[in-house]
Amino acid sequence: MESKWQEMYRSKLMTADDAAKHISNGMLMASGSINAQPQALCNAVGERMASGDLRDVRFLFSLSARPGSVHNPELIEKMLQNGNMLDAMYAGPLERYFMDQGSYSYVPHRLFDGPMMTARVGLDAAVMVVSPMDKHGFFSTGTNPDYVYGFIRRNPGCVILAEVNKYMPRSYGNNHFHISELTAVVENDLPLVELPDLPLTEKDEKIGQYIAERVPDGACLQLGIGGIPNAVAKYLTDKKDLGIHSEMLCDSMVDLYEAGAITGNRKKLLPRKWVASFAFGSKRLYDFIAENPLVEMYDSEFVNDPYNIGLNDNAISINSTLEVDLTGQCCSDAIGNKQYSGAGGQMDFIEGTWRSKGGMAFLALYSTYETKDGELKSRIVPTLRENSMITTTRNDVQYIVTEYGVAWLKGFNLDQRAKALIKIAHPDFRDQLEFEARQLRYLR
């Protein structure tokens, strides 16, 4: 059979320009994110949209790690003139810039809902990076099944264009395509983009300690990007039998594994397995994932399903937020009406940890930020700024953490919430916050 699959591979192998011809006017198409965003294919499709050869195409993508045609201002203007739409599912620095310019639009959604959302809207095509084909004719989506693998499985019959990259590690789990499913194959070998290792700040360290001391042995972890999750991991090395069920895999998890803290022995769902929908970190992390039976990668609909999250006892979620008001409303993906990132799986894991026996969801933030003029402002505020986009509602929020401590909000009234949040605000703002809380009648 191997020769049959090789023959089929050769019959579908073509240039990116030829593969892009499988995209037609009016299609809704999606691309993988970070290292699953196929450079050659995206550039070829983008150039067709800019030339007028493709019109009225709606292109969904997120977290671009490398600039390409869809990040070229001159080409973008032409794409839009031809009726095409560029929609970001999650904003990284590139997406953020073009949203500010009005060139991109944001698609509000929870990561768990994404595949079902496209099933109802209808997905016509998808492009993504895969690892080289094995002898059985299968390709792995490697570090990034994320949402697109789920999109495709929810939309049978859609056009699938695969960009084969020898640097994409082969991972286990439910994240594979067979050559018979693919419409076209393109080869383009690019080293994977790595996430820089940023030093921890004193605030990161304090927040990390506050959270880590509340994590029990046997906990099942979800960690995100940034200094705070890395700081939490730093203080978990003496824990026992930790497990991983996380939207993202990061380098700090490998650190914990090598320290003996992660075994997964107490996990209820897929014991002893690391479960995730994407990985972003260093080559060390990518090498760890490659053909490692310990790691299983699934699409976001499986990983971020609150029911699945809740099957594990002591599910612990650590995410970041940007601003919190005195009732507990959290803005995590936007600053006012300016899109900053995306809702991602924050609400998925908050809901999932609440279902979990002993579960806890922490939202962390620095107590202050500095304006361009050097003025210090509080991130804990009486009321959210006008036109703010709420990511986590006050009905769902559990724990808020700053460098001044932890506020447990769920189950408590507005008076108790305001007092708890004022206590972890920066000392310079506590008196004013208390005054505002009384004006708002939160404090009795």
Secondary structure, DSSP 8 states (H G I E B T S, - for coil): -HHHHHHHHHHHB--HHHHHTT--TT-EEEE--GGGS-HHHHHHHHHHHHHTSS-S-EEEEE--SS--GGG-HHHHHHHHHTT-EEEEEE--HHHHHHHHTTS-EE----GGGHHHHHHHH---EEEEEE----TTSEEE-TT--HHHHHHHHHSTT-EEEEEE-TTS---EES-EEEGGG-SEEEE--------------HHHHHHHHHHHTT--TT-EEEE-SSHHHHHHHHTTTT--SBEEEEEEE-HHHHHHHHTT-B--TT-SSSTT-EEEEEE-S-HHHHHHHTT-TTEEE--HHHHT-HHHHHTSTTEEEEEE-SEEETT--EE-SEETTEE-S--TTHHHHHHHHHHSTT-EEEEE--SEEE-TTS-EEESEESS--TT---SB-TTT--EEEETTEEEE-TT--HHHHHHHHHHTS-HHHHHHHHHHHHHTT---
